[in-house]
Amino acid sequence: MKAKVPIFVPVMVSVLIFSSASWAHHAARQVYEGKSVTLMGVVTDYEWANPHSVLSVAVKDENGKVEQWHAEILPPSEMLRAGWTKESVKPGDEVTLTGRPGKYAQHILWLQYLVTPDGRKLGRNPS
């Protein structure tokens, strides 16, 4: 019985540490609003990277002031399955984004889909 206790404690500590890190990483509902918004703007940057690709877009607000929005997408491997490529969008492209905005007035968006200049719809699921 004594041999099981020294193994059990480190295993349980590891499980608790890694499960909380996983929960924090995938807790989008904690950071993003429940309802979606649609924004139109010009792509300023497109980062094809892990753990999530990010699309930055200059969007004019109702007063004409330009605000920089950052849309979190998916990891590149999942984006490929959903029909995205590294060349799907580029700086200067006019796009329409639909997604869930940040809860705390940040200019961030959990992207659901976007419409490219040529009318293609790219999202989180294969089309």
Secondary structure, DSSP 8 states (H G I E B T S, - for coil): -TTHHHHHHHHHHHHHHHHHHHHHHT-HHHHB-SS-EEEEEEEEEEE--SS--EEEEEEE-TTS-EEEEEEE---HHHHHHTT--TTS--TT-EEEEEEEEBTTS-SEEEEEEEE-TTS-EEESS--
